[in-house]
């Protein structure tokens, strides 16, 4: 039996929505990686998002920021907050 892909449901640490992430079972990975590591890497890479439960269309990039797995909306919000913090630091 050969696995082609594996789907995982991940809860966003920002808003608690449920993201469906698809993992490519044939992709090369370090031997010591657990399933949790693989899912986190997929979220960090932002390209494995299949859908978000309760949303008709899921688009955008997922991310891992400060150790938190974030959906596209929360990723955008965190990016904006980080940019605002950088702007404040430039003014000082």
Secondary structure by P-SEA (a helix, b strand, c coil): ccccbbbbbbbccccbbbbbbbbcccccccccccaaaaaaaaaaacccccccccccccbbbbbbcccccccaaaaaaaaaaaaaaaaaaaac
